[in-house]
Amino acid sequence: MSRSPGRFVTLVLGLWLALAGVAVAAPFDFAPAPQTDLNRVYRVDKATGEVAACQFQLKEGGVGVTVCFPPGEGAGAQAPSDYTLMPSRHEREGGIFRVNIRTGEMSICYVFDDKTVCTPQAK
């Protein structure tokens, strides 16, 4: 039984393209809060800039729960662009930077009163 090198190359190329498509299609970026004693993770919608956060909390007498903080003031959808999250290196900082890669604008997002809020974007 002989193997066709063309078939193998086609299979590998098809698999690579399928995996690349999945990576490109990922609509969110995730990053932890820099604070070393806080188990909070932020999420940003890469196209709209909407930010939310979740963290683990112990539940009395059993398994813990995931508590999420939906977008509040300033954390909702922004102008369509290309957004990501950037934690600072400040070990006691509970917030995170939302960065607009295309414009260079940034804002600080953090949890306040059970919502994720962000400052106005600035350069």
All heavy atoms as an XYZ file, in Angstrom:
922
protein
N       0.840     -1.172      0.000
C       0.000      0.000      0.000
C       0.887      1.239      0.000
O       1.715      1.422      0.858
C      -0.890     -0.009      1.245
C      -1.921      1.037      1.153
S      -2.986      1.323      2.589
C      -3.405     -0.203      3.276
N       0.754      2.118     -0.966
C       1.575      3.327     -1.041
C       0.774      4.528     -0.548
O      -0.427      4.601     -0.724
C       2.058      3.546     -2.471
O       0.955      3.881     -3.279
N       1.480      5.431      0.058
C       0.846      6.651      0.567
C       1.141      7.799     -0.385
O       2.247      7.941     -0.869
C       1.373      7.005      1.953
C       0.956      6.001      2.976
C       1.323      6.508      4.333
N       0.841      5.562      5.319
C       1.113      5.633      6.584
N       1.858      6.603      7.038
N       0.641      4.756      7.411
N       0.161      8.606     -0.592
C       0.320      9.754     -1.479
C       0.763     10.962     -0.660
O       0.058     11.381      0.248
C      -1.010     10.046     -2.171
O      -0.961     11.303     -2.790
N       1.957     11.533     -0.960
C       2.403     12.709     -0.204
C       1.454     13.892     -0.376
O       1.278     14.695      0.522
C       3.781     13.037     -0.766
C       4.066     12.065     -1.840
C       2.927     11.116     -1.958
N       0.817     14.004     -1.523
C      -0.123     15.096     -1.759
C      -1.310     15.034     -0.819
O      -1.775     16.053     -0.312
N      -1.800     13.835     -0.564
C      -2.930     13.662      0.359
C      -2.550     14.065      1.775
O      -3.318     14.716      2.479
C      -3.347     12.189      0.363
C      -4.731     11.974     -0.017
C      -5.101     10.538      0.154
N      -6.086     10.235     -0.844
C      -6.564      9.063     -1.068
N      -6.116      8.034     -0.401
N      -7.484      8.878     -1.967
N      -1.354     13.662      2.197
C      -0.877     13.981      3.535
C      -0.734     15.493      3.701
O      -1.177     16.076      4.693
C       0.459     13.279      3.815
C       1.015     13.600      5.176
C       0.440     13.069      6.318
C       2.103     14.455      5.316
C       0.940     13.373      7.575
C       2.604     14.760      6.560
C       2.018     14.213      7.696
N      -0.129     16.158      2.721
C       0.050     17.611      2.771
C      -1.307     18.301      2.814
O      -1.520     19.244      3.578
C       0.885     18.100      1.564
C       0.874     19.616      1.467
C       2.311     17.586      1.671
N      -2.246     17.828      2.032
C      -3.585     18.400      2.016
C      -4.255     18.247      3.379
O      -4.885     19.180      3.883
C      -4.448     17.741      0.916
O      -3.810     17.935     -0.341
C      -5.841     18.329      0.878
N      -4.116     17.078      3.988
C      -4.696     16.822      5.300
C      -4.079     17.738      6.354
O      -4.794     18.364      7.144
C      -4.505     15.354      5.693
C      -5.005     14.961      7.073
C      -6.524     15.119      7.140
C      -4.613     13.539      7.391
N      -2.750     17.845      6.365
C      -2.065     18.695      7.342
C      -2.447     20.159      7.133
O      -2.746     20.881      8.082
C      -0.534     18.505      7.257
C       0.203     19.559      8.077
C      -0.157     17.117      7.722
N      -2.478     20.617      5.879
C      -2.844     21.991      5.589
C      -4.288     22.282      6.019
O      -4.567     23.314      6.622
C      -2.673     22.287      4.096
C      -2.960     23.720      3.649
C      -2.058     24.701      4.384
C      -2.798     23.857      2.153
N      -5.191     21.341      5.761
C      -6.585     21.514      6.165
C      -6.731     21.594      7.672
O      -7.475     22.430      8.194
N      -6.015     20.751      8.389
C      -6.053     20.771      9.851
C      -5.500     22.091     10.380
O      -6.072     22.706     11.275
C      -5.266     19.586     10.411
C      -5.244     19.437     11.916
C      -6.656     19.298     12.469
C      -4.420     18.233     12.311
N      -4.387     22.546      9.805
C      -3.783     23.803     10.231
C      -4.743     24.962     10.007
O      -4.913     25.825     10.868
C      -2.471     24.030      9.475
C      -1.789     25.290      9.886
C      -1.000     25.488     10.977
C      -1.876     26.557      9.227
N      -0.586     26.801     11.039
C      -1.106     27.477      9.970
C      -2.519     27.001      8.087
C      -0.977     28.796      9.603
C      -2.373     28.325      7.727
C      -1.613     29.204      8.473
N      -5.388     25.021      8.856
C      -6.336     26.099      8.561
C      -7.535     26.065      9.504
O      -8.023     27.104      9.936
C      -6.800     26.022      7.106
C      -5.758     26.435      6.068
C      -6.273     26.143      4.659
C      -5.390     27.896      6.217
N      -8.003     24.855      9.817
C      -9.135     24.736     10.742
C      -8.757     25.267     12.123
O      -9.518     26.008     12.747
C      -9.597     23.284     10.828
N      -7.576     24.909     12.614
C      -7.131     25.389     13.920
C      -6.874     26.883     13.900
O      -7.189     27.593     14.854
C      -5.881     24.635     14.370
C      -6.104     23.167     14.717
C      -4.771     22.498     15.018
C      -7.062     23.005     15.865
N      -6.318     27.406     12.823
C      -6.071     28.843     12.710
C      -7.396     29.600     12.714
O      -7.513     30.655     13.318
C      -5.285     29.147     11.444
N      -8.406     29.063     12.073
C      -9.722     29.693     12.047
C     -10.325     29.773     13.433
O     -10.945     30.763     13.796
N     -10.129     28.731     14.242
C     -10.629     28.739     15.609
C      -9.925     29.814     16.419
O     -10.543     30.562     17.162
C     -10.451     27.347     16.263
C     -10.726     27.412     17.746
C     -11.357     26.336     15.591
N      -8.618     29.938     16.257
C      -7.858     30.937     17.008
C      -8.282     32.349     16.619
O      -8.408     33.230     17.461
C      -6.362     30.742     16.778
N      -8.511     32.601     15.355
C      -8.914     33.925     14.898
C     -10.326     34.251     15.362
O     -10.653     35.390     15.634
C      -8.808     33.992     13.352
C      -9.431     35.269     12.826
C      -7.356     33.895     12.924
N     -11.165     33.240     15.479
C     -12.565     33.459     15.813
C     -12.804     33.727     17.300
O     -13.910     34.045     17.682
C     -13.385     32.250     15.380
N     -11.780     33.606     18.129
C     -11.954     33.803     19.565
C     -12.379     35.244     19.851
O     -11.623     36.173     19.608
C     -10.659     33.473     20.305
N     -13.589     35.441     20.369
C     -14.089     36.810     20.549
C     -13.659     37.488     21.841
O     -13.919     38.675     22.014
C     -15.601     36.623     20.526
C     -15.815     35.249     21.048
C     -14.625     34.450     20.583
N     -13.011     36.786     22.763
C     -12.680     37.370     24.061
C     -11.204     37.227     24.385
O     -10.543     36.299     23.936
C     -13.465     36.670     25.184
C     -14.953     36.816     25.055
C     -15.720     35.771     24.574
C     -15.602     37.991     25.414
C     -17.098     35.887     24.462
C     -16.972     38.121     25.297
C     -17.725     37.067     24.815
N     -10.692     38.148     25.199
C      -9.390     38.032     25.849
C      -9.655     37.983     27.346
O     -10.605     38.598     27.834
C      -8.503     39.242     25.549
C      -7.631     39.059     24.329
O      -7.469     37.916     23.870
O      -7.101     40.072     23.836
N      -8.799     37.275     28.067
C      -8.919     37.139     29.517
C      -7.590     37.492     30.162
O      -6.531     37.206     29.613
C      -9.279     35.693     29.897
C     -10.592     35.249     29.333
C     -10.669     34.677     28.072
C     -11.763     35.395     30.063
C     -11.886     34.269     27.542
C     -12.983     34.987     29.545
C     -13.043     34.422     28.277
N      -7.648     38.106     31.346
C      -6.432     38.425     32.093
C      -6.767     38.519     33.574
O      -7.849     38.990     33.946
C      -5.823     39.739     31.608
N      -5.828     38.089     34.427
C      -6.062     38.178     35.867
C      -5.800     39.589     36.386
O      -5.017     40.341     35.806
C      -5.028     37.207     36.438
C      -3.901     37.271     35.459
C      -4.553     37.453     34.113
N      -6.440     39.913     37.495
C      -6.114     41.157     38.193
C      -4.697     41.008     38.737
O      -4.296     39.928     39.162
C      -7.096     41.381     39.341
N      -3.902     42.078     38.732
C      -2.526     41.972     39.216
C      -2.411     41.720     40.721
O      -1.408     41.215     41.188
C      -1.904     43.315     38.853
C      -2.932     44.108     38.172
C      -4.213     43.362     38.159
N      -3.440     42.060     41.489
C      -3.390     41.902     42.945
C      -3.113     40.437     43.289
O      -3.860     39.541     42.898
C      -4.701     42.365     43.564
C      -4.686     42.397     45.068
C      -5.958     43.027     45.624
O      -6.595     43.841     44.964
N      -6.300     42.653     46.837
N      -2.052     40.184     44.029
C      -1.594     38.814     44.264
C      -2.495     37.998     45.183
O      -2.436     36.777     45.159
C      -0.153     38.809     44.829
O      -0.123     39.606     46.016
C       0.825     39.351     43.809
N      -3.322     38.645     45.988
C      -4.213     37.885     46.874
C      -5.681     37.969     46.423
O      -6.589     37.764     47.207
C      -4.068     38.345     48.324
C      -4.489     39.797     48.526
O      -4.669     40.515     47.523
O      -4.637     40.207     49.681
N      -5.906     38.263     45.148
C      -7.251     38.370     44.582
C      -7.372     37.387     43.424
O      -6.549     37.387     42.527
C      -7.484     39.808     44.083
C      -8.853     40.138     43.515
C      -9.932     39.995     44.592
C      -8.853     41.566     42.972
N      -8.382     36.546     43.464
C      -8.539     35.522     42.424
C      -9.522     35.969     41.342
O     -10.352     35.203     40.904
C      -8.959     34.186     43.040
C     -10.271     34.296     43.790
O     -10.929     35.325     43.753
N     -10.644     33.241     44.472
N      -9.412     37.184     40.898
C     -10.344     37.756     39.918
C      -9.753     37.687     38.517
O      -8.577     37.949     38.304
C     -10.632     39.206     40.294
C     -11.650     39.869     39.401
C     -12.057     41.223     39.954
N     -12.726     41.039     41.232
C     -12.711     41.928     42.215
N     -12.060     43.063     42.076
N     -13.350     41.682     43.343
N     -10.601     37.351     37.546
C     -10.212     37.329     36.137
C     -11.148     38.255     35.370
O     -12.365     38.215     35.550
C     -10.292     35.897     35.558
C     -10.032     35.894     34.059
C      -9.305     34.985     36.271
N     -10.560     39.096     34.526
C     -11.331     40.012     33.688
C     -11.472     39.430     32.284
O     -10.595     38.708     31.811
C     -10.644     41.377     33.607
C     -10.736     42.157     34.885
C      -9.766     42.022     35.873
C     -11.790     43.018     35.113
C      -9.849     42.735     37.060
C     -11.889     43.741     36.291
C     -10.910     43.587     37.263
O     -11.005     44.302     38.432
N     -12.580     39.807     31.628
C     -12.848     39.378     30.249
C     -13.194     40.616     29.432
O     -13.939     41.479     29.892
C     -14.038     38.422     30.238
C     -14.478     38.005     28.840
C     -15.828     37.337     28.852
N     -16.849     38.381     28.958
C     -17.984     38.266     29.641
N     -18.273     37.168     30.281
N     -18.843     39.255     29.686
N     -12.631     40.708     28.223
C     -12.989     41.802     27.323
C     -13.432     41.213     25.987
O     -12.841     40.248     25.498
C     -11.825     42.797     27.114
C     -10.653     42.180     26.382
C     -12.297     44.052     26.398
N     -14.491     41.772     25.446
C     -14.908     41.435     24.089
C     -13.958     42.186     23.166
O     -13.894     43.417     23.204
C     -16.360     41.878     23.864
C     -16.885     41.499     22.501
O     -16.255     41.890     21.488
O     -17.931     40.837     22.439
N     -13.185     41.465     22.375
C     -12.135     42.076     21.573
C     -12.662     43.055     20.534
O     -11.947     43.969     20.136
C     -11.282     40.997     20.905
C     -10.524     40.182     21.926
C      -9.513     39.190     21.412
C      -9.761     38.476     20.161
N      -8.741     37.457     19.865
N     -13.889     42.906     20.089
C     -14.442     43.791     19.062
C     -15.159     45.000     19.645
O     -15.080     46.099     19.102
C     -15.402     43.015     18.165
N     -15.841     44.819     20.781
C     -16.651     45.912     21.338
C     -16.031     46.578     22.566
O     -16.466     47.661     22.956
C     -18.046     45.413     21.747
O     -17.922     44.541     22.879
C     -18.744     44.706     20.600
N     -15.077     45.938     23.209
C     -14.462     46.508     24.402
C     -15.253     46.319     25.677
O     -14.869     46.811     26.732
N     -16.381     45.584     25.624
C     -17.162     45.344     26.838
C     -16.354     44.504     27.819
O     -15.758     43.504     27.431
C     -18.463     44.626     26.482
C     -19.335     44.390     27.693
C     -20.633     43.699     27.336
O     -21.612     44.402     27.031
O     -20.637     42.458     27.346
N     -16.336     44.926     29.086
C     -15.527     44.270     30.115
C     -16.417     43.752     31.240
O     -17.352     44.420     31.666
C     -14.479     45.244     30.709
C     -13.658     44.575     31.804
C     -13.562     45.765     29.615
N     -16.100     42.559     31.727
C     -16.751     41.964     32.897
C     -15.676     41.223     33.693
O     -14.559     41.037     33.212
C     -17.872     41.020     32.479
N     -16.013     40.800     34.891
C     -15.052     40.096     35.742
C     -15.758     38.989     36.513
O     -16.960     39.071     36.779
C     -14.404     41.074     36.723
N     -14.999     37.953     36.862
C     -15.513     36.867     37.704
C     -14.438     36.499     38.720
O     -13.247     36.703     38.487
C     -15.854     35.625     36.873
S     -17.242     35.828     35.750
N     -14.873     35.943     39.835
C     -13.934     35.460     40.846
C     -14.557     34.295     41.603
O     -15.766     34.097     41.586
C     -13.532     36.563     41.807
C     -14.629     37.024     42.738
C     -14.196     38.211     43.573
O     -13.499     39.104     43.097
N     -14.605     38.229     44.830
N     -13.702     33.553     42.279
C     -14.131     32.412     43.091
C     -14.389     32.899     44.507
O     -13.649     33.719     45.038
C     -13.029     31.350     43.100
C     -13.274     30.243     44.076
C     -14.171     29.235     43.776
C     -12.620     30.214     45.295
C     -14.415     28.207     44.678
C     -12.850     29.188     46.201
C     -13.748     28.186     45.892
N     -15.471     32.396     45.116
C     -15.728     32.667     46.522
C     -16.064     31.355     47.220
O     -16.790     30.516     46.665
C     -16.892     33.642     46.689
C     -16.523     35.051     46.351
C     -17.652     36.028     46.634
O     -18.802     35.664     46.770
N     -17.305     37.299     46.716
N     -15.533     31.204     48.423
C     -15.870     30.034     49.218
C     -17.313     30.115     49.673
O     -17.826     31.187     49.971
C     -14.964     29.931     50.443
C     -13.530     29.511     50.174
C     -12.712     29.607     51.464
C     -13.478     28.109     49.618
N     -17.944     28.977     49.719
C     -19.319     28.903     50.187
C     -19.290     28.124     51.492
O     -18.662     27.071     51.573
C     -20.163     28.178     49.133
C     -21.633     28.228     49.357
C     -22.323     27.634     48.131
C     -23.687     27.143     48.480
N     -24.295     26.429     47.372
N     -19.958     28.627     52.502
C     -19.931     27.998     53.803
C     -20.402     26.549     53.726
O     -21.464     26.253     53.173
C     -20.818     28.787     54.775
C     -20.373     28.639     56.207
C     -21.145     29.569     57.114
O     -21.081     30.794     56.888
O     -21.793     29.059     58.038
N     -19.571     25.648     54.241
C     -19.957     24.240     54.340
C     -19.904     23.454     53.043
O     -20.513     22.396     52.936
N     -19.183     23.915     52.048
C     -19.150     23.116     50.830
C     -18.376     23.731     49.699
O     -17.465     24.531     49.893
N     -18.780     23.349     48.523
C     -18.116     23.778     47.306
C     -18.300     25.284     47.112
O     -19.351     25.840     47.417
C     -18.718     23.020     46.090
C     -18.115     23.499     44.787
C     -18.535     21.527     46.270
N     -17.269     25.931     46.577
C     -17.341     27.362     46.336
C     -18.205     27.692     45.138
O     -18.778     26.819     44.491
N     -18.299     28.976     44.854
C     -19.114     29.447     43.738
C     -18.320     30.453     42.903
O     -17.407     31.101     43.395
C     -20.427     30.124     44.213
C     -21.325     29.129     44.902
C     -20.151     31.308     45.108
N     -18.693     30.563     41.641
C     -18.134     31.583     40.767
C     -19.078     32.778     40.809
O     -20.264     32.645     40.532
C     -18.013     31.062     39.326
O     -17.202     29.899     39.326
C     -17.407     32.118     38.410
N     -18.536     33.923     41.191
C     -19.319     35.155     41.263
C     -18.844     36.066     40.137
O     -17.648     36.327     40.003
C     -19.123     35.855     42.626
C     -19.868     37.169     42.674
C     -19.553     34.937     43.745
N     -19.777     36.531     39.311
C     -19.422     37.396     38.184
C     -20.015     38.785     38.364
O     -21.078     38.949     38.950
C     -19.897     36.768     36.873
S     -18.993     35.252     36.492
N     -19.289     39.758     37.861
C     -19.662     41.164     37.960
C     -19.894     41.682     36.540
O     -18.936     41.890     35.790
C     -18.553     41.955     38.657
C     -18.172     41.364     39.982
C     -17.081     40.509     40.098
C     -18.921     41.633     41.121
C     -16.726     39.952     41.313
C     -18.578     41.081     42.349
C     -17.483     40.236     42.451
N     -21.151     41.896     36.148
C     -21.461     42.314     34.782
C     -20.980     43.740     34.510
O     -20.665     44.487     35.444
C     -22.984     42.216     34.724
C     -23.425     42.403     36.136
C     -22.348     41.798     36.983
N     -20.960     44.126     33.244
C     -20.537     45.484     32.901
C     -21.445     46.536     33.519
O     -22.666     46.419     33.495
C     -20.652     45.529     31.376
C     -20.661     44.113     30.941
C     -21.263     43.335     32.064
N     -20.830     47.537     34.093
C     -21.542     48.685     34.639
C     -21.083     49.939     33.908
O     -20.685     49.880     32.738
N     -21.047     51.061     34.610
C     -20.704     52.348     34.010
C     -19.339     52.313     33.307
O     -18.330     51.942     33.913
C     -20.697     53.429     35.078
C     -20.470     54.815     34.532
C     -20.557     55.887     35.618
O     -21.145     55.632     36.677
O     -20.011     56.967     35.376
N     -19.310     52.652     32.043
C     -18.078     52.719     31.255
C     -17.545     51.383     30.776
O     -16.627     51.335     29.966
N     -18.090     50.276     31.279
C     -17.579     48.960     30.911
C     -18.375     48.310     29.783
O     -18.035     47.230     29.330
C     -17.578     48.036     32.127
N     -19.431     48.968     29.332
C     -20.231     48.436     28.234
C     -19.507     48.560     26.910
O     -18.339     48.972     26.838
N     -20.204     48.224     25.850
C     -19.631     48.269     24.508
C     -19.139     49.674     24.163
O     -19.796     50.661     24.464
C     -20.653     47.791     23.487
N     -17.979     49.729     23.554
C     -17.366     50.975     23.083
C     -17.456     51.000     21.554
O     -18.063     50.125     20.952
C     -15.899     51.016     23.528
C     -15.690     50.843     25.020
C     -16.295     51.958     25.839
O     -15.904     53.113     25.692
N     -17.264     51.639     26.689
N     -16.822     51.971     20.936
C     -16.767     52.021     19.476
C     -16.079     50.755     18.967
O     -15.097     50.308     19.568
C     -15.992     53.252     19.025
N     -16.586     50.146     17.892
C     -15.954     48.929     17.368
C     -14.470     49.166     17.069
O     -14.103     50.182     16.481
C     -16.728     48.645     16.074
C     -18.036     49.336     16.259
C     -17.738     50.553     17.095
N     -13.622     48.244     17.540
C     -12.179     48.356     17.339
C     -11.527     47.024     17.674
O     -12.142     45.978     17.510
C     -11.607     49.489     18.196
O     -10.285     49.792     17.776
N     -10.316     47.072     18.202
C      -9.562     45.880     18.584
C      -9.060     46.095     20.008
O      -8.109     46.829     20.224
C      -8.406     45.675     17.607
C      -7.686     44.358     17.797
O      -8.180     43.504     18.552
O      -6.623     44.172     17.189
N      -9.720     45.462     20.993
C      -9.433     45.683     22.408
C      -8.722     44.480     23.025
O      -8.915     43.343     22.600
C     -10.730     45.923     23.186
C     -11.452     47.176     22.771
C     -12.411     47.142     21.757
C     -11.180     48.397     23.380
C     -13.081     48.300     21.374
C     -11.846     49.551     22.999
C     -12.795     49.492     21.986
O     -13.448     50.626     21.607
N      -7.936     44.765     24.053
C      -7.315     43.713     24.846
C      -7.212     44.207     26.289
O      -7.525     45.355     26.587
C      -5.932     43.319     24.289
O      -5.487     42.120     24.929
C      -4.901     44.410     24.485
N      -6.774     43.320     27.176
C      -6.579     43.654     28.586
C      -5.098     43.618     28.916
O      -4.363     42.765     28.421
C      -7.318     42.651     29.478
C      -8.832     42.640     29.357
C      -9.412     41.473     30.128
C      -9.429     43.956     29.841
N      -4.673     44.538     29.783
C      -3.274     44.606     30.178
C      -3.191     44.840     31.682
O      -3.530     45.920     32.158
C      -2.586     45.743     29.434
C      -1.128     45.921     29.761
S      -0.075     44.612     29.159
C      -0.369     44.687     27.412
N      -2.785     43.823     32.453
C      -2.613     44.054     33.887
C      -1.364     44.888     34.152
O      -0.399     44.813     33.395
C      -2.457     42.638     34.471
C      -2.190     41.742     33.322
C      -2.553     42.449     32.064
N      -1.391     45.692     35.198
C      -0.189     46.414     35.599
C       0.697     45.434     36.383
O       0.314     44.292     36.603
C      -0.551     47.611     36.480
O      -0.992     47.160     37.744
N       1.826     45.906     36.816
C       2.696     45.053     37.643
C       2.576     45.426     39.116
O       3.388     45.037     39.929
C       4.139     45.195     37.183
C       4.340     44.597     35.823
C       5.773     44.529     35.484
N       5.921     43.839     34.210
C       7.062     43.427     33.738
N       8.156     43.636     34.410
N       7.119     42.825     32.587
N       1.568     46.168     39.453
C       1.356     46.617     40.823
C       0.649     45.500     41.582
O      -0.513     45.217     41.337
C       0.515     47.897     40.823
C       0.538     48.622     42.120
N      -0.211     48.232     43.200
C       1.232     49.710     42.504
C       0.006     49.057     44.200
N       0.877     49.960     43.808
N       1.333     44.849     42.500
C       0.801     43.636     43.141
C      -0.423     43.866     44.016
O      -1.094     42.928     44.393
C       1.894     42.936     43.945
C       2.399     43.725     45.123
C       3.544     43.041     45.828
O       4.283     42.293     45.180
O       3.679     43.256     47.045
N      -0.760     45.122     44.318
C      -1.960     45.398     45.122
C      -3.054     46.063     44.298
O      -3.987     46.620     44.854
C      -1.587     46.242     46.329
C      -0.690     45.493     47.290
C      -0.469     46.210     48.589
N      -0.480     47.652     48.468
C       0.357     48.461     49.071
N       1.305     47.977     49.820
N       0.255     49.759     48.921
N      -2.961     46.012     42.971
C      -3.945     46.647     42.090
C      -5.013     45.642     41.691
O      -4.725     44.622     41.085
C      -3.250     47.189     40.833
C      -4.191     47.828     39.845
C      -4.954     48.999     40.441
O      -4.325     49.934     40.932
O      -6.197     48.952     40.408
N      -6.273     45.937     42.031
C      -7.376     45.042     41.700
C      -7.962     45.290     40.324
O      -8.724     44.497     39.811
N      -7.601     46.415     39.697
C      -8.133     46.762     38.384
C      -7.198     46.343     37.266
O      -6.122     45.793     37.488
N      -7.641     46.617     36.039
C      -6.875     46.227     34.859
C      -7.075     47.281     33.775
O      -8.088     47.988     33.763
C      -7.328     44.831     34.384
C      -6.321     44.229     33.434
C      -8.739     44.864     33.798
C      -6.460     42.715     33.313
N      -6.118     47.425     32.872
C      -6.236     48.360     31.764
C      -6.994     47.712     30.605
O      -6.692     46.581     30.223
C      -4.854     48.773     31.243
C      -4.097     49.665     32.172
C      -3.255     49.127     33.131
C      -4.206     51.043     32.084
C      -2.540     49.938     33.990
C      -3.499     51.868     32.937
C      -2.661     51.315     33.893
N      -7.975     48.439     30.050
C      -8.585     48.054     28.777
C      -7.882     48.911     27.728
O      -7.864     50.136     27.823
C     -10.083     48.351     28.774
C     -10.720     48.145     27.389
C     -12.201     48.414     27.384
N     -12.511     49.754     27.879
C     -13.736     50.145     28.214
N     -14.763     49.337     28.126
N     -13.948     51.363     28.665
N      -7.285     48.247     26.735
C      -6.475     48.941     25.739
C      -7.111     48.792     24.356
O      -7.461     47.684     23.951
C      -5.040     48.346     25.715
C      -4.188     49.041     24.684
C      -4.408     48.431     27.098
N      -7.244     49.916     23.664
C      -7.693     49.908     22.276
C      -6.430     49.870     21.425
O      -5.700     50.852     21.351
C      -8.531     51.153     21.963
C      -9.089     51.136     20.566
O      -8.468     50.642     19.626
N     -10.271     51.717     20.408
N      -6.156     48.727     20.822
C      -4.909     48.520     20.084
C      -4.810     49.448     18.872
O      -3.728     49.863     18.499
C      -4.848     47.049     19.616
C      -4.958     46.142     20.800
C      -3.637     46.784     18.751
C      -3.797     45.386     21.228
N      -5.917     49.787     18.253
C      -5.888     50.617     17.039
C      -5.654     52.093     17.340
O      -4.980     52.782     16.589
C      -7.195     50.478     16.260
C      -7.355     49.102     15.647
C      -8.608     49.045     14.816
N      -8.896     47.666     14.438
C     -10.053     47.264     13.985
N     -11.054     48.119     13.843
N     -10.234     46.003     13.666
N      -6.223     52.592     18.438
C      -6.137     54.030     18.718
C      -5.136     54.373     19.816
O      -4.769     55.538     19.963
C      -7.503     54.586     19.157
O      -7.852     54.007     20.425
C      -8.577     54.308     18.114
N      -4.745     53.398     20.626
C      -3.844     53.656     21.742
C      -4.554     54.154     22.990
O      -3.918     54.444     24.001
N      -5.874     54.267     22.932
C      -6.619     54.727     24.102
C      -6.646     53.636     25.177
O      -6.626     52.451     24.864
C      -8.049     55.080     23.717
C      -8.144     56.296     22.829
C      -9.563     56.565     22.400
O     -10.217     55.651     21.865
O     -10.017     57.703     22.612
N      -6.687     54.077     26.427
C      -6.737     53.153     27.559
C      -7.732     53.653     28.588
O      -7.999     54.846     28.678
C      -5.370     53.040     28.231
C      -4.308     52.405     27.397
S      -2.813     52.207     28.359
C      -1.851     53.560     27.709
N      -8.242     52.709     29.361
C      -9.061     53.034     30.524
C      -8.757     51.994     31.593
O      -8.222     50.930     31.303
C     -10.545     53.064     30.166
O     -10.950     51.835     29.627
N      -9.073     52.312     32.824
C      -8.881     51.392     33.939
C     -10.237     50.811     34.303
O     -11.208     51.541     34.488
C      -8.301     52.109     35.176
C      -7.045     52.884     34.819
C      -8.050     51.106     36.300
C      -5.907     52.043     34.330
N     -10.292     49.489     34.425
C     -11.532     48.805     34.786
C     -11.336     48.092     36.120
O     -10.261     47.536     36.390
C     -11.918     47.799     33.698
S     -12.162     48.564     32.070
N     -12.383     48.095     36.930
C     -12.318     47.477     38.256
C     -13.731     47.158     38.716
O     -14.709     47.593     38.115
C     -11.603     48.401     39.258
C     -12.186     49.793     39.333
C     -13.111     50.124     40.324
C     -11.818     50.766     38.410
C     -13.648     51.400     40.390
C     -12.362     52.045     38.471
C     -13.277     52.352     39.460
O     -13.814     53.615     39.526
N     -13.841     46.396     39.790
C     -15.151     46.031     40.333
C     -15.537     47.049     41.397
O     -14.749     47.357     42.298
C     -15.134     44.601     40.915
C     -16.431     44.296     41.651
C     -14.893     43.588     39.804
N     -16.774     47.560     41.275
C     -17.304     48.546     42.215
C     -18.800     48.288     42.367
O     -19.531     48.260     41.376
C     -17.044     49.967     41.691
C     -17.510     51.044     42.611
C     -16.820     51.331     43.781
C     -18.647     51.777     42.314
C     -17.255     52.328     44.627
C     -19.092     52.779     43.160
C     -18.393     53.054     44.322
N     -19.264     48.107     43.596
C     -20.688     47.862     43.869
C     -21.279     46.742     43.003
O     -22.307     46.914     42.362
C     -21.513     49.140     43.672
C     -21.311     50.134     44.798
O     -20.857     49.730     45.885
O     -21.626     51.320     44.590
N     -20.626     45.605     42.965
C     -21.103     44.410     42.247
C     -21.204     44.585     40.737
O     -21.939     43.854     40.072
C     -22.443     43.920     42.808
C     -22.303     43.435     44.239
O     -21.207     42.951     44.594
O     -23.278     43.548     44.993
N     -20.515     45.557     40.174
C     -20.450     45.763     38.724
C     -19.000     45.988     38.334
O     -18.185     46.435     39.141
C     -21.259     46.995     38.295
C     -22.724     46.945     38.606
C     -23.472     46.234     37.527
C     -24.961     46.400     37.800
N     -25.782     45.460     37.180
N     -18.689     45.679     37.084
C     -17.387     46.050     36.532
C     -17.557     47.429     35.911
O     -18.448     47.649     35.097
C     -16.941     45.044     35.462
O     -16.908     43.733     36.045
C     -15.571     45.383     34.930
N     -16.732     48.392     36.324
C     -16.808     49.755     35.811
C     -15.463     50.133     35.200
O     -14.432     49.549     35.543
C     -17.198     50.761     36.919
C     -18.574     50.458     37.465
C     -16.173     50.767     38.039
N     -15.480     51.090     34.284
C     -14.246     51.553     33.632
C     -14.233     53.069     33.566
O     -15.279     53.699     33.379
C     -14.142     51.007     32.212
S     -14.075     49.207     32.095
N     -13.056     53.646     33.695
C     -12.885     55.085     33.516
C     -13.044     55.405     32.036
O     -12.921     54.521     31.186
C     -11.495     55.534     34.011
O     -10.500     54.872     33.220
C     -11.289     55.212     35.480
N     -13.299     56.674     31.702
C     -13.353     57.056     30.284
C     -12.016     56.776     29.595
O     -10.952     56.905     30.220
C     -13.648     58.552     30.319
C     -14.297     58.785     31.641
C     -13.659     57.800     32.571
N     -12.065     56.420     28.321
C     -10.849     56.135     27.573
C     -10.067     57.426     27.335
O     -10.637     58.483     27.117
C     -11.192     55.486     26.240
C     -11.773     54.099     26.428
C     -11.927     53.388     25.106
O     -11.004     53.325     24.323
N     -13.110     52.862     24.879
N      -8.745     57.322     27.413
C      -7.876     58.477     27.207
C      -6.571     58.004     26.561
O      -6.220     56.840     26.625
C      -7.597     59.165     28.535
N      -5.868     58.962     25.962
C      -4.537     58.686     25.379
C      -3.481     59.319     26.240
O      -3.616     60.388     26.728
C      -4.434     59.272     23.977
C      -4.992     58.391     22.928
C      -4.616     58.980     21.583
C      -5.202     58.166     20.463
N      -4.865     58.642     19.160
